Amino acid sequence: MNTVTVRANMAESESLETITEHERILQEIESTDTACVGPTLRSVYDDQPNAHKKFMEKLDARIRNHDREIEKMCNFHHQGFVDAITELLKVRADAEKLMGQVSDTNRRLQDAGREVTAQTEEVIRCRIQQRNMATTVERLQLCIPVLEMYSKLKEQLELKRYYSALKTMEQLENTYIPRVSQYRFCQIMAEMLPKLREEIKEISMSDLKDFLESIRKHSDKIGETAMRQAQQHRTFNSEVQKQVTLSCAKPMYGRTPLHHNGLSAEAADEEEMDEEVLTAQDLVDFSPVYRCLHIYTVLGDRETFENYYRKQRKKQARLVLQPQSNMHETVEGYRKYFNQIVGFFVVEDHILHATQGLVTRAFTDELWNMALSKIIAVLRTHSSYCEDPDLVLELKNLIVIFADTLQGYGFPVNRLFDLLFEVRDQYNETLLKKWALVFRDIFEQDNYSPIPVENEEEYKAVVSRFPFHDAEIEKQQFPKKLPMSQSVPQIYSQVKEFIYASLKFSESLHRSSTEIDDMLRKSTNLLLTRTLSSCLQNLIKKPHIGLTELVQIIINTTHLEYACKYLEDFITNITNVSPETVHTTRLYGLSTFKDARHAAEGEIYTKLNQKIDEFIQLADYEWGMAESDGRASGYLMDLINFLRSTFQVFTHLPGKVAQTACMSACKHLSTSLMQMLLDTELKQISMGAIEQFNLDVIQCELFASSEPVPGFQGDTLQLAFIDLRQLLDLFMVWDWSTYLADYGQPTSKYLRVNPSTALALLEKMKDTSKKNNIFTQFRKNDRDKQKLIETVVKQLRSLVNGMSQHS
């Protein structure tokens, strides 16, 4: 029973819990949104078995409870509802009546408002149009400046005002187009602007190329103008300097009439001409360069333009510096070459000062240094081809003007003046060649005879050309003869002309008087020591120059040597440099003429010997003759007569020259005669031939003793034949015993007879004796003589052998 009670209590307890849980679920269902009741209902089925039945029962009970409440409420409000329906039915009739009135009013209102509506719509449409028009005007007011600027841009492009066009483009891009960028035409316009910029760049670059081509063509004219201007300026300054010198040197009443500023009329004319000279700006339009530079600057591409311009100008510089192959043939070739270079650098100098940084001083200096090296190399090469001194002188003047012109534009030209010293050497070389021809012509046309003067006028004419003074000749009556030939005053005058020609090159070189004096003296020394000396040497060696001409040449060189001091005075008067100056160069004419005189003297000796040889070749001795003819040979007498007449011509020569010539001739004659006796081809000589030969030698001794040239002491000239005389005496006297006994003694009578010479001649006589041996063997005297000869020959051979062993 207790168990049942417990179970009953437990069942009751469980029932109460179930009821409480169902109550909670119902409250959730009532208070929760229907979309969320799923989990709640699912919990009903999750509880104890058959719990849902209990829940359904509980739910039905709750529904019935709510139905009773609804019914109570409906019963409570039913009377009010009935009353409200009754009132509503009463209002229905009034509402229908009111509806009819409203419909009628609406109809009449619709009829009346239809016209108003139409007018209102028209007003609205007009208002919209007005608003659109205002908007359009506003937009057009924004677009019109853009279009005007674009039109202005097109006009500027047509007028080639590219810099202004670029400024207009900049305004369009930065100011005007952004205001109306939403419109398509602005977009098209914005797309066109870069293309227009490129087009402007191309056009401006094309203009620049045309400009570069133009200045290349006009460089010659620009350079010619600039060099003419520099030359006129230099002439003007020179004229001013002359006027200043004259005004200082002359008294007031002796001055040259002056124009304004103290200048002569010629200088004033030069000044006016200088003012009329065109400048580079007058000859060339530089606007393309400025325009192109501004354009590229605006476009932000200035560096590209600068690099292009400099590159092109470098190329043009190389073309300008390339000379023509035949430039050295005429001065016009050099002038055109210099004009082009000057024109090039005048343009560069203008660009340097007229633009900001297009070219720099460093760039122009680089160009000039490159050009200067090329110019110097070209001038060195081409000037070496010049053989005309006048052309070299004109080249020098062109170089000076060229240097002065570029120096005026700030370019350093010291190397050009250094080059002029090399050109001066070339000029001197051409002068020396020219004067060599002049001297040669003078020598060829000279008659090598003393100058005849018929009267005082002719005498003064010669003396005015050559410094000649001789008191004895001046005392002589006319007509008379001057000792030198016509070539002497001509040579002297030509040396002075050479000095003048050499002086011309020294002008305008900006050198001191001392340097100019030194140049003149050095060049004159070259003329004397090299050119004139060579011409004299060649003249002396010419085969047609005879002894008379050689004598006159010696006389001429003596007078030219005397005139050298007057040439020094002549140079001093030109340069105003005292000859006592420490560094003054002396003229070497003395040595030149002395050398020429010595050469002429040597040639006299040579020609005399040659003439003697010619006479000797005419000798025709009969070496086997039994006895002599009793008189000297004809050829020898002719030779002696020739020598007498020749030595008479030597009276005008210095004494030593004549004496030396005479002694040389006698020695050569003696040597030739000795060689004739000892000739190896001569095998036999008879005593008769010896006697004939002795007669000829006697004539030679008589000639020597007759003193053909004064000044010899005693028998000095006869000693030339002493070797022959002793040899012939030995054979004529047949004094072999004395010769052999006294041989080697200083007091020997035959001291000058060499044993080998005696042996050679004796061998020839021995051969003659053998040839006649058939007849001589029957004559006792001849046999004895033959034995004697053989004995002497043996003794002579022993002497010769002894001499060879001793040596």
C-alpha positions in Angstrom: 0.0 0.0 0.0 2.8 2.3 0.8 4.3 1.5 -2.5 1.0 2.3 -4.3 0.9 5.5 -2.4 4.4 6.5 -3.3 3.7 5.7 -6.9 0.5 7.7 -6.7 2.3 10.6 -5.3 5.0 10.3 -7.9 2.4 10.2 -10.7 0.7 13.2 -9.2 4.0 15.0 -9.0 4.8 14.2 -12.6 1.4 15.3 -13.8 1.8 18.7 -12.1 5.1 19.2 -13.8 3.6 18.3 -17.2 0.8 20.7 -16.8 3.2 23.4 -15.8 5.3 22.8 -18.8 2.3 22.8 -21.2 1.2 26.1 -19.7 4.6 27.6 -20.5 4.5 26.3 -24.0 1.1 27.8 -24.6 2.2 31.2 -23.3 5.2 31.0 -25.7 2.9 30.1 -28.6 0.6 33.0 -27.8 3.4 35.5 -27.4 5.8 34.3 -30.2 5.7 35.0 -33.9 4.1 32.2 -35.8 7.3 31.7 -37.9 9.2 30.8 -34.7 6.8 28.2 -33.1 8.5 25.3 -34.7 11.1 24.7 -31.9 8.4 25.2 -29.3 6.1 22.6 -30.7 9.0 20.2 -31.2 9.6 20.3 -27.5 6.1 18.9 -26.9 7.1 15.8 -28.8 10.4 15.5 -27.1 8.9 15.0 -23.7 7.3 12.0 -22.1 5.3 9.6 -24.3 1.7 10.7 -24.9 2.6 14.2 -23.7 1.3 15.6 -26.9 -2.1 14.2 -26.2 -2.2 16.0 -22.9 -0.9 19.1 -24.6 -3.7 18.8 -27.2 -6.2 18.6 -24.5 -4.7 21.5 -22.8 -4.7 23.4 -26.1 -8.4 22.6 -26.7 -9.2 23.8 -23.2 -7.4 27.0 -23.9 -9.2 27.5 -27.2 -12.6 27.0 -25.5 -11.6 29.5 -22.9 -10.8 32.1 -25.5 -13.9 31.4 -27.5 -16.0 32.2 -24.3 -14.1 35.4 -23.8 -14.8 36.4 -27.4 -18.4 35.6 -27.1 -18.7 37.7 -23.9 -17.0 40.6 -25.7 -19.3 40.3 -28.8 -22.3 40.2 -26.6 -21.1 43.3 -24.8 -20.6 45.4 -28.0 -23.5 44.1 -30.1 -25.9 46.9 -29.4 -23.4 49.5 -30.3 -22.7 47.8 -33.5 -26.3 47.7 -34.4 -26.6 51.4 -33.7 -23.6 52.2 -35.8 -25.1 50.3 -38.8 -28.3 52.1 -38.4 -26.5 55.5 -38.5 -24.5 54.5 -41.5 -27.6 53.6 -43.4 -29.0 57.0 -42.7 -25.8 58.7 -44.0 -25.8 56.7 -47.2 -28.4 58.8 -49.0 -26.6 62.0 -48.1 -23.4 60.5 -49.4 -24.9 59.6 -52.7 -26.3 63.1 -53.0 -22.9 64.6 -52.1 -21.2 62.3 -54.6 -23.4 63.6 -57.4 -22.6 67.2 -56.5 -18.9 66.4 -56.4 -19.1 64.7 -59.7 -20.8 67.7 -61.3 -18.4 70.1 -59.7 -15.5 68.0 -60.9 -16.9 68.0 -64.4 -17.3 71.7 -64.4 -13.8 72.1 -62.9 -12.3 69.9 -65.6 -13.9 71.8 -68.3 -12.7 75.1 -66.9 -9.0 73.9 -66.2 -8.5 72.3 -69.6 -7.5 75.6 -71.2 -5.5 76.6 -68.1 -3.7 73.3 -68.4 -2.8 73.9 -72.1 -1.6 77.4 -71.3 0.4 76.0 -68.3 2.0 73.4 -70.5 2.9 76.1 -73.0 4.4 78.2 -70.3 6.4 75.2 -69.0 7.7 74.5 -72.5 8.7 78.2 -73.0 10.4 78.1 -69.6 12.3 75.0 -70.6 13.4 76.6 -73.9 14.4 79.8 -72.0 16.4 77.7 -69.6 18.0 75.8 -72.5 18.9 79.0 -74.3 20.4 80.5 -71.2 22.5 77.3 -70.7 23.5 77.4 -74.3 24.6 81.0 -74.1 26.5 80.2 -71.0 28.2 77.3 -72.6 28.9 79.3 -75.8 30.5 82.0 -73.8 32.9 79.4 -72.5 33.5 77.8 -75.9 33.9 81.0 -78.0 37.3 82.0 -76.4 38.5 78.5 -77.0 37.5 78.7 -80.6 38.9 82.2 -80.9 42.2 81.1 -79.5 42.3 78.1 -81.8 41.5 80.4 -84.8 44.3 82.6 -83.6 46.6 79.6 -83.4 45.8 78.7 -87.0 46.4 82.2 -88.1 49.8 82.3 -86.3 50.8 79.0 -87.9 49.9 80.4 -91.4 51.9 83.5 -90.6 54.8 81.3 -89.4 54.7 82.9 -86.0 55.6 79.7 -84.3 56.8 81.0 -81.0 53.5 82.9 -80.5 51.6 79.8 -81.7 53.3 77.7 -79.0 52.3 80.3 -76.4 48.7 80.2 -77.7 48.8 76.4 -77.4 50.0 76.6 -73.9 47.1 78.9 -73.0 44.6 76.6 -74.7 45.9 73.6 -72.8 46.2 75.2 -69.4 43.3 77.7 -69.4 40.7 77.4 -72.0 40.3 73.7 -72.9 39.9 72.5 -69.3 36.8 74.8 -68.9 35.0 72.9 -71.8 36.8 69.6 -71.8 33.5 67.7 -71.8 32.8 68.6 -75.4 34.1 66.4 -78.2 35.4 69.3 -80.3 37.7 70.2 -77.4 38.9 66.6 -77.1 39.7 66.7 -80.8 41.4 70.0 -80.4 43.4 68.7 -77.5 44.5 65.7 -79.5 45.6 68.0 -82.4 47.8 70.2 -80.2 50.7 67.7 -79.8 50.7 67.1 -83.5 50.8 70.8 -84.2 53.8 71.0 -81.8 55.6 68.3 -83.7 54.8 70.1 -86.9 56.2 73.3 -85.5 59.3 71.5 -84.4 59.8 70.0 -87.9 59.1 73.3 -89.6 61.5 75.2 -87.3 64.1 72.5 -87.7 63.7 72.8 -91.5 64.2 76.6 -91.2 67.3 76.0 -89.1 68.7 73.7 -91.8 67.9 76.3 -94.4 69.7 78.8 -92.2 72.7 76.6 -91.9 72.9 76.1 -95.6 72.5 79.9 -96.1 75.4 80.8 -93.8 77.5 78.1 -95.4 76.9 79.9 -98.7 77.3 83.4 -97.2 80.4 82.6 -95.1 82.6 83.7 -98.0 80.9 87.1 -98.2 80.7 87.5 -94.4 84.4 86.7 -94.1 85.3 89.0 -97.0 83.4 91.8 -95.4 84.9 91.3 -91.9 88.5 91.0 -93.3 87.9 94.2 -95.4 86.7 96.0 -92.3 89.7 94.8 -90.3 92.1 95.9 -93.1 90.5 99.3 -93.4 90.7 99.7 -89.6 94.4 98.7 -89.7 95.0 101.2 -92.6 93.1 103.8 -90.6 95.3 103.3 -87.6 98.4 103.2 -89.7 97.4 106.5 -91.3 96.8 108.0 -87.9 100.2 106.8 -86.8 101.8 108.4 -89.8 100.1 111.7 -89.2 101.2 111.7 -85.6 104.8 111.0 -86.7 104.6 113.7 -89.3 103.2 116.2 -86.8 106.0 115.4 -84.4 108.7 115.5 -87.1 107.7 118.6 -89.1 107.2 122.3 -88.1 103.7 123.7 -88.0 104.0 125.4 -91.4 105.2 122.2 -93.0 102.4 119.9 -91.9 100.1 118.0 -94.3 96.5 119.5 -94.4 94.3 117.6 -92.0 90.6 117.0 -91.9 88.5 116.6 -88.8 90.2 114.8 -85.8 93.5 115.5 -87.4 93.2 112.9 -90.1 94.2 113.1 -93.7 91.7 113.0 -96.5 92.7 109.4 -97.3 92.2 108.4 -93.7 88.8 110.1 -93.6 87.7 108.3 -96.7 88.8 105.0 -95.1 86.8 105.9 -92.1 83.7 106.6 -94.2 84.2 103.3 -96.1 84.5 101.6 -92.7 81.1 103.0 -91.6 79.5 101.7 -94.8 80.8 98.2 -94.4 78.0 95.7 -93.9 77.9 93.5 -90.8 77.1 89.8 -90.5 73.5 90.7 -89.4 73.0 92.7 -92.6 74.1 89.8 -94.8 72.4 86.9 -93.0 68.9 86.7 -91.3 69.5 85.1 -87.9 65.8 85.0 -87.0 65.5 81.2 -87.8 68.1 80.4 -85.1 66.4 82.6 -82.5 63.0 81.3 -83.4 64.0 77.7 -83.4 65.8 78.2 -80.1 62.7 79.8 -78.5 60.5 77.1 -79.9 62.6 74.2 -78.5 63.0 76.1 -75.2 59.2 76.4 -74.9 58.8 72.7 -75.9 61.3 71.8 -73.2 63.7 70.3 -75.7 66.4 72.9 -75.8 69.2 70.5 -75.1 68.3 68.5 -78.2 68.4 71.7 -80.3 71.7 72.8 -78.8 73.3 69.4 -79.5 72.0 69.4 -83.1 73.2 72.9 -83.8 76.7 72.3 -82.4 77.0 69.0 -84.2 76.0 70.5 -87.5 78.4 73.5 -87.1 81.2 71.1 -86.3 80.5 69.3 -89.6 80.4 72.7 -91.4 83.7 73.7 -89.7 85.4 70.6 -91.1 84.1 71.3 -94.6 85.2 74.9 -94.4 88.7 73.9 -93.2 89.1 71.5 -96.1 91.0 73.5 -98.8 91.0 73.0 -102.5 93.8 71.0 -103.9 95.0 73.9 -106.1 94.7 76.5 -103.5 98.4 77.3 -103.6 98.3 78.3 -107.2 96.7 81.7 -106.8 96.2 84.2 -104.0 92.5 84.1 -104.7 92.5 80.5 -103.5 94.0 81.5 -100.2 91.7 84.5 -99.9 88.6 82.4 -100.4 89.8 79.9 -97.9 90.4 82.6 -95.2 87.1 84.3 -96.0 85.1 81.2 -95.4 86.9 80.5 -92.1 86.4 84.1 -90.9 82.8 84.1 -92.0 82.2 80.9 -90.0 83.7 82.2 -86.8 82.0 85.7 -87.2 78.7 83.9 -87.3 79.6 81.8 -84.2 80.7 84.9 -82.3 77.4 86.6 -83.1 75.5 83.5 -82.0 77.5 83.4 -78.8 76.6 86.9 -77.9 73.1 87.0 -79.3 71.8 83.8 -77.6 72.0 82.6 -74.1 73.9 79.3 -74.1 73.2 78.0 -77.6 76.9 78.1 -78.0 79.4 78.7 -75.2 82.8 80.2 -75.1 84.2 76.8 -74.3 82.5 75.4 -77.5 83.8 78.2 -79.7 87.3 77.9 -78.2 87.2 74.1 -78.9 86.2 74.8 -82.5 88.9 77.5 -82.9 91.6 75.3 -81.5 90.6 72.5 -83.8 90.4 74.9 -86.7 93.7 76.6 -85.9 95.6 73.3 -85.9 94.0 72.4 -89.3 94.7 75.8 -90.7 98.4 75.7 -89.7 98.8 72.2 -91.2 97.1 73.3 -94.4 99.2 76.5 -94.7 102.4 74.6 -94.0 101.6 72.1 -96.7 100.3 74.5 -99.4 102.9 77.3 -98.7 105.6 74.7 -99.3 104.3 74.4 -102.9 104.6 78.2 -103.5 107.6 79.1 -105.6 106.6 82.7 -106.4 107.8 85.1 -103.7 105.1 87.6 -104.6 102.5 85.0 -103.9 104.1 84.1 -100.6 104.1 87.8 -99.7 100.5 88.1 -100.5 99.8 85.0 -98.5 101.6 86.6 -95.5 99.5 89.7 -95.8 96.4 87.6 -95.9 97.5 85.7 -92.8 98.1 89.0 -91.0 94.7 90.4 -91.9 93.1 87.0 -91.1 94.8 87.0 -87.7 93.9 90.6 -87.0 90.3 90.0 -88.0 89.8 87.0 -85.7 91.8 88.6 -82.9 89.2 91.4 -83.0 86.6 88.8 -82.2 88.5 87.5 -79.3 90.2 84.5 -80.8 93.8 83.8 -79.8 96.1 84.0 -82.9 99.6 83.8 -81.5 100.2 80.4 -83.3 99.4 82.1 -86.6 102.1 84.7 -86.0 104.4 81.9 -85.1 103.5 80.2 -88.3 104.5 83.4 -90.1 108.1 82.8 -89.1 107.9 79.5 -90.9 106.3 81.2 -93.9 109.0 83.8 -93.7 111.6 81.0 -94.1 109.7 79.8 -97.1 109.5 83.3 -98.5 113.2 83.7 -98.1 113.7 80.4 -99.9 111.6 81.6 -102.8 113.4 84.9 -102.8 116.7 83.1 -102.9 115.6 81.0 -105.8 114.4 84.1 -107.7 117.6 86.0 -107.0 119.6 83.0 -108.1 118.0 83.3 -111.5 118.6 87.1 -111.4 122.3 86.6 -110.5 122.6 83.9 -113.2 121.2 86.2 -115.8 123.5 89.0 -114.8 126.5 86.8 -115.0 125.5 85.4 -118.4 125.0 88.9 -119.8 128.2 90.3 -118.4 131.1 90.8 -120.9 133.7 90.6 -118.1 135.4 93.7 -119.2 136.1 96.9 -117.3 133.2 99.4 -117.4 133.9 102.2 -120.0 132.6 105.7 -119.1 132.6 108.4 -121.7 131.7 111.4 -119.6 130.8 112.6 -116.1 127.2 111.6 -116.4 128.0 108.0 -117.1 130.5 108.0 -114.3 127.9 109.4 -111.8 125.3 106.9 -113.0 127.7 104.0 -112.1 128.8 105.6 -108.8 125.1 106.2 -107.8 124.4 102.5 -108.2 127.6 101.2 -106.6 129.9 102.7 -103.9 133.1 103.1 -105.9 135.8 105.5 -105.0 139.3 105.6 -106.5 141.3 108.8 -106.4 143.6 107.8 -109.2 140.8 106.9 -111.6 138.8 110.1 -110.6 141.9 112.1 -111.7 142.0 110.5 -115.1 140.5 112.2 -118.1 137.4 110.9 -119.9 136.9 108.5 -121.5 138.2 106.0 -118.9 137.5 102.6 -117.6 136.4 101.4 -114.1 138.2 98.2 -113.0 135.0 96.2 -112.3 132.7 94.8 -115.0 129.0 95.7 -115.4 127.8 92.9 -113.2 129.2 94.5 -110.0 126.8 97.5 -109.8 124.0 95.2 -110.9 124.7 92.6 -108.2 125.0 95.4 -105.6 121.6 96.8 -106.7 120.0 93.4 -106.7 121.2 92.7 -103.2 119.5 96.0 -102.1 116.4 94.9 -103.9 116.5 91.6 -102.1 116.7 93.5 -98.7 113.7 95.6 -99.7 111.8 92.4 -100.7 112.8 90.7 -97.4 111.7 93.8 -95.5 108.2 93.7 -97.0 107.6 90.4 -95.2 108.6 91.9 -91.9 105.9 94.6 -92.0 102.8 94.2 -89.8 104.4 91.3 -87.9 104.3 93.2 -84.7 108.0 92.8 -84.2 110.6 95.2 -82.8 113.1 97.0 -85.0 115.9 94.8 -83.5 114.1 91.7 -84.6 113.4 93.1 -88.1 117.1 94.1 -88.3 118.2 90.6 -87.3 115.8 89.1 -89.9 117.1 91.3 -92.7 120.7 90.5 -91.9 120.2 86.8 -91.6 118.3 86.7 -94.9 121.0 88.8 -96.6 123.7 86.5 -95.2 121.8 83.6 -96.8 121.7 85.5 -100.1 125.4 86.2 -100.0 126.8 82.9 -98.5 124.5 80.5 -100.3 122.8 82.0 -103.4 125.4 84.4 -104.6 128.3 82.2 -103.6 126.7 79.2 -105.4 126.2 81.3 -108.5 129.8 82.5 -108.4 131.1 79.0 -107.9 129.0 77.7 -110.8 130.1 80.6 -113.0 133.8 79.9 -112.2 133.3 76.2 -113.1 131.7 76.9 -116.5 133.9 75.7 -119.3 133.4 78.9 -121.5 134.9 81.0 -118.7 138.4 81.7 -119.7 141.4 83.1 -117.9 140.5 86.7 -118.8 137.0 86.2 -117.4 138.4 84.6 -114.3 140.7 87.5 -113.7 137.8 89.9 -114.1 135.8 87.8 -111.6 138.5 88.1 -109.0 138.6 91.9 -109.5 134.8 92.0 -109.3 134.7 90.0 -106.0 137.3 92.3 -104.5 135.0 95.3 -105.2 131.9 93.5 -103.9 133.7 92.6 -100.8 134.6 96.2 -100.3 130.9 97.2 -100.7 129.7 94.9 -97.9 130.1 97.6 -95.3 127.8 99.8 -97.3 125.2 97.1 -97.3 125.4 97.0 -93.5 124.9 100.8 -93.4 121.9 100.4 -95.8 120.2 97.9 -93.4 121.0 100.1 -90.5 119.3 103.1 -92.2 116.2 101.0 -92.9 115.8 99.6 -89.4 117.4 102.4 -87.3 119.2 99.8 -85.3 122.8 100.7 -84.4 125.4 98.2 -85.7 127.0 98.4 -82.3 124.1 96.6 -80.7 125.2 93.5 -78.9 122.9 91.1 -80.7 123.3 92.6 -84.2 124.2 90.0 -86.8 127.1 90.8 -89.1 127.1 90.2 -92.8 129.2 87.3 -94.0 129.9 88.8 -97.5 133.6 89.0 -96.8 134.0 85.2 -96.5 131.7 84.7 -99.5 133.7 86.8 -101.9 137.0 85.5 -100.5 135.9 82.0 -101.1 134.8 82.9 -104.6 138.1 84.6 -105.2 140.0 81.6 -104.0 137.9 79.4 -106.2 138.6 81.6 -109.2 142.3 81.6 -108.4 142.2 77.8 -108.2 140.4 77.7 -111.5 143.0 80.0 -113.0 145.7 77.6 -112.0 143.7 74.7 -113.3 143.0 76.3 -116.7 146.6 77.4 -117.0 147.7 73.8 -116.4 145.0 72.6 -118.9 146.3 75.0 -121.5 149.9 73.9 -120.9 148.7 70.3 -121.3 147.1 71.2 -124.6 150.4 72.6 -125.8 152.3 69.6 -124.5 150.1 67.3 -126.4 151.3 69.1 -129.6 154.9 68.1 -128.9 156.3 65.8 -131.6 159.8 64.8 -130.6 161.8 62.5 -132.8 163.3 60.5 -129.9 165.7 58.6 -132.1 167.3 61.7 -133.8 171.1 61.7 -134.1 171.5 65.3 -133.2 169.3 68.3 -132.3 167.8 70.9 -134.7 169.8 73.6 -133.0 166.6 75.5 -132.0 163.8 75.1 -129.5 160.6 73.2 -130.5 157.8 75.2 -132.0 155.1 74.0 -129.6 157.2 75.2 -126.7 157.8 78.7 -128.1 154.1 79.0 -128.7 153.4 77.9 -125.1 155.9 80.5 -123.8 154.4 83.2 -125.9 150.9 82.3 -124.5 152.2 82.4 -121.0 153.8 85.8 -121.5 150.5 87.3 -122.9 148.5 85.7 -120.2 150.6 86.9 -117.3 150.4 90.4 -118.8 146.6 90.2 -118.2 147.4 89.4 -114.5 148.7 92.9 -113.9 145.3 93.9 -112.2 145.4 90.9 -109.9 146.8 91.0 -106.5 150.6 90.3 -106.7 150.4 87.0 -104.8 147.8 85.6 -107.2 149.8 86.4 -110.3 153.0 85.0 -108.7 151.2 81.9 -107.5 149.7 81.4 -111.0 153.1 81.9 -112.6 154.9 79.5 -110.2 152.1 76.9 -110.6 152.4 77.1 -114.4 156.2 76.7 -114.4 156.0 73.8 -112.0 153.3 72.1 -114.1 155.3 72.6 -117.2 158.4 71.2 -115.6 156.5 68.2 -114.3 154.9 67.6 -117.7 158.2 67.7 -119.5 159.7 65.3 -116.9 156.7 62.9 -117.3 157.3 63.1 -121.1 160.9 61.9 -120.7 159.9 59.2 -118.2 156.8 58.0 -120.1 156.6 54.2 -119.9 155.4 54.0 -123.5 158.6 55.7 -124.6 161.1 52.9 -124.9 164.2 54.5 -126.5 165.8 58.0 -126.4 168.8 59.1 -128.3 171.4 61.6 -127.2 170.3 63.9 -130.0 166.7 63.9 -128.5 168.2 64.7 -125.1 170.0 67.7 -126.7 166.8 68.9 -128.4 164.9 68.5 -125.1 167.7 70.5 -123.4 167.2 73.3 -125.8 163.5 73.4 -124.9 164.2 73.4 -121.2 166.7 76.3 -121.7 163.8 78.3 -123.3 161.7 77.6 -120.2 164.5 78.8 -118.0 165.0 81.9 -120.0 161.2 82.6 -119.7 161.4 82.1 -115.9 164.4 84.4 -115.6 162.7 87.1 -117.7 160.4 87.8 -114.6 157.0 87.4 -116.5 155.3 88.4 -113.2 157.0 90.9 -111.0 157.7 90.2 -107.3 159.9 87.0 -107.5 163.1 87.2 -105.6 166.3 86.1 -107.4 166.0 82.8 -109.3 162.9 81.6 -107.4 160.9 81.0 -110.5 163.9 79.2 -112.2 163.9 76.7 -109.4 160.7 75.2 -110.9 162.9 73.6 -113.6 165.9 72.6 -111.3 165.0 68.9 -111.4 165.0 68.9 -115.2 168.2 71.0 -115.4 170.2 68.7 -113.2 169.0 65.6 -114.9 169.7 67.0 -118.4 173.2 68.3 -117.3 174.0 64.8 -115.9 173.3 63.2 -119.3 174.7 66.0 -121.4 178.0 66.1 -119.5 177.9 62.3 -118.8 179.2 63.1 -115.4 178.3 59.8 -113.7 181.3 59.5 -111.6 180.6 62.8 -109.9 176.9 61.8 -109.4 177.7 58.5 -108.0 180.5 59.8 -105.8 178.6 62.7 -104.4 175.2 60.9 -104.1 173.5 61.6 -100.8 175.8 64.6 -100.0 174.0 68.0 -99.4 176.6 69.7 -101.6 176.1 67.3 -104.5 175.9 69.0 -107.9 173.1 66.6 -108.9 171.2 66.7 -105.6 167.7 66.9 -107.2 168.3 63.8 -109.5 166.6 60.7 -108.2 168.4 57.4 -108.9 165.2 55.8 -110.2 164.7 58.7 -112.6 168.2 58.6 -113.8 167.9 54.8 -114.1 164.7 55.0 -116.1 166.2 57.4 -118.6 169.4 55.6 -118.8 167.6 52.3 -119.6 165.9 54.1 -122.6 169.4 55.2 -123.8 170.8 51.7 -123.2 168.0 50.2 -125.4 169.0 52.6 -128.1 172.7 51.4 -127.9 171.6 47.8 -128.1 169.5 48.5 -131.2 172.7 49.7 -133.0 174.9 47.0 -131.6 175.8 45.5 -135.0 177.5 48.7 -136.0 178.8 49.8 -132.7 180.7 46.6 -131.9 183.3 47.6 -134.6 183.9 51.0 -132.9 185.9 50.8 -129.7 184.6 54.1 -128.2 181.0 53.0 -128.6 181.8 49.7 -127.0 183.4 51.4 -124.1 180.4 53.7 -123.7 178.1 50.7 -123.7 180.1 49.0 -121.0 180.0 52.3 -119.0 176.2 52.5 -119.4 175.9 48.9 -118.1 178.1 49.7 -115.2 176.2 52.8 -114.3 172.9 51.0 -114.6 174.1 48.4 -112.2 175.2 51.0 -109.7 172.0 52.9 -110.1 170.0 49.8 -109.5 171.9 49.1 -106.3 171.2 52.6 -105.2 167.5 52.2 -105.9 167.4 48.8 -104.1 169.2 50.4 -101.2 166.7 53.2 -101.0 163.7 50.7 -101.1 165.3 48.6 -98.4 166.0 51.7 -96.3 162.4 52.9 -96.7 
